[in-house]
Amino acid sequence: MKKIKILIVLIIVLVALFGISRLLHKDQPEAPQSEKISYQNASSDLVSIDLPFPGAVVGKEFSVLGKARGTWYFEASFPVEVLDKDGKRLVSVPAAAQGDWMTENFVPFKADLKIPSSYIGRATLILHKDNPSGLPQNEASVSIPINIEY
C-alpha cells in the first residue's frame, strides 16, 4: 500500500512539473521565420550550407562551406553574395568547387568573404546557382540570415 502511495505522489509531481514547464515556455516565441534557410527554385537536395548556420554571428571575414550538385556550378564556381539589412550588396565572390564539378553528385564548395569594416548588423547570405544563360527559368538560390558583429 505504501508503494502505491509513493507511485501516485511521483506521478502527480511529474505531471505538475510538466505543466509548469509548458507554462514557462508558452510565452517564448519560436525562432523567427527569418532565422531559417530560404530556397528559391531550389532545395536541400541541390545545395546545402554547412557553415555558417542560419542566424550565426560571423566576423568581417568568414568562409562559407557546403556542398552543391554539379549542376549548380559553371566552370567550377557559382556566385555568393551578402546583402545588408536594406538589401544593398556588401560583397560578391565566387564559391569554388573543392572537387570535380562535372557530375550530378554533390561537390563540396568554399567561398571566402570579406565584409566592409564599417558594416555591423543583420545581413543575408545568398548562394546563386550559376546561370550563364541568363534565363529567368534557370535562376535558383538559397538564402540564410546572418549577423555580422566583429
C-alpha positions in Angstrom: 0.0 0.0 0.0 2.9 2.4 0.8 4.5 1.7 -2.6 1.2 2.6 -4.4 1.0 6.0 -2.4 4.7 6.7 -3.4 3.9 5.9 -7.0 0.9 8.2 -7.1 2.8 11.0 -5.5 5.6 10.6 -8.1 3.1 10.7 -10.9 1.4 13.8 -9.5 4.9 15.5 -9.2 5.8 14.6 -12.7 2.5 15.9 -14.1 2.9 19.1 -12.1 6.5 19.6 -13.4 5.4 19.0 -17.0 2.6 21.6 -16.6 4.9 24.2 -15.1 7.4 23.6 -17.9 4.7 24.1 -20.5 3.5 27.3 -18.8 7.1 28.7 -18.6 7.8 28.0 -22.3 4.4 29.0 -23.9 5.3 32.7 -24.0 8.7 32.2 -25.6 8.4 32.8 -29.3 9.6 30.4 -31.9 12.6 31.2 -34.0 11.5 33.9 -36.4 10.9 32.8 -40.0 13.9 35.0 -41.0 16.2 32.6 -39.0 15.6 29.8 -41.5 17.0 28.8 -44.8 15.0 30.1 -47.8 15.1 28.3 -51.1 14.1 29.9 -54.4 13.6 27.3 -57.2 16.0 25.1 -55.2 16.0 22.6 -52.3 18.4 21.0 -49.9 18.7 18.2 -52.4 20.5 20.6 -54.7 22.6 22.7 -52.4 23.4 22.5 -48.7 25.2 25.1 -46.4 27.3 23.6 -43.6 28.7 26.9 -42.3 27.6 29.5 -41.3 24.2 28.3 -40.0 21.1 30.4 -40.1 21.3 33.3 -37.5 25.0 32.7 -36.9 27.2 35.6 -35.7 30.2 36.0 -38.0 33.1 38.3 -38.3 34.1 40.6 -41.1 36.0 37.7 -42.7 34.4 34.3 -42.8 34.1 31.2 -45.1 31.0 29.6 -46.4 31.2 25.8 -46.6 28.8 23.3 -48.0 28.0 21.1 -50.9 26.1 21.5 -54.2 25.2 19.3 -57.1 27.5 19.7 -60.0 24.6 21.2 -62.0 24.8 24.2 -59.6 28.2 25.2 -60.9 29.5 26.6 -64.1 33.2 26.4 -64.7 33.7 25.1 -61.1 32.1 28.0 -59.4 28.9 29.9 -58.6 28.2 33.4 -57.1 27.8 34.1 -53.4 26.8 37.5 -52.1 26.0 39.2 -48.8 23.3 41.8 -48.6 22.9 44.3 -45.8 19.6 44.7 -43.8 18.3 47.0 -46.5 19.2 44.7 -49.4 22.3 46.5 -50.5 25.1 44.3 -51.7 28.1 44.2 -49.3 30.2 41.7 -51.2 30.0 39.2 -54.0 32.5 36.4 -54.6 32.6 33.1 -56.3 32.3 29.8 -54.4 34.9 27.4 -55.7 34.2 23.7 -56.2 36.5 21.6 -54.0 36.4 18.6 -56.4 35.3 17.5 -59.8 32.2 19.5 -60.6 31.4 17.8 -63.8 28.9 15.5 -62.1 25.3 15.4 -60.9 26.5 14.3 -57.4 27.3 16.7 -54.5 30.6 18.5 -54.7 32.0 20.4 -51.7 32.5 24.2 -52.1 34.2 27.0 -50.3 33.8 30.8 -50.5 35.9 33.3 -48.5 34.1 36.5 -47.8 35.4 39.9 -46.5 32.7 42.3 -45.4 33.5 46.1 -45.4 34.9 47.1 -42.0 32.2 49.7 -41.5 29.3 47.2 -41.5 27.8 45.6 -38.4 24.4 44.1 -38.2 21.9 41.7 -39.8 22.7 40.5 -43.3 21.6 37.9 -45.8 24.0 35.3 -47.3 22.8 34.2 -50.8 24.2 31.4 -52.9 23.1 31.6 -56.5 23.0 28.7 -59.0 25.4 29.8 -61.7 23.2 30.8 -64.7 25.3 31.6 -67.7 22.2 31.6 -70.0 20.7 34.5 -68.0 17.3 32.9 -68.5 14.9 33.6 -65.5 13.7 30.0 -65.5 17.2 28.8 -64.8 17.7 31.0 -61.7 17.8 29.4 -58.3 19.2 30.5 -54.9 19.4 29.7 -51.3 19.5 32.4 -48.6 20.2 32.4 -44.9 20.2 35.2 -42.4 23.5 36.0 -40.5 24.7 38.6 -38.1 27.9 40.4 -38.8 29.4 41.6 -35.5 33.1 41.6 -35.3 
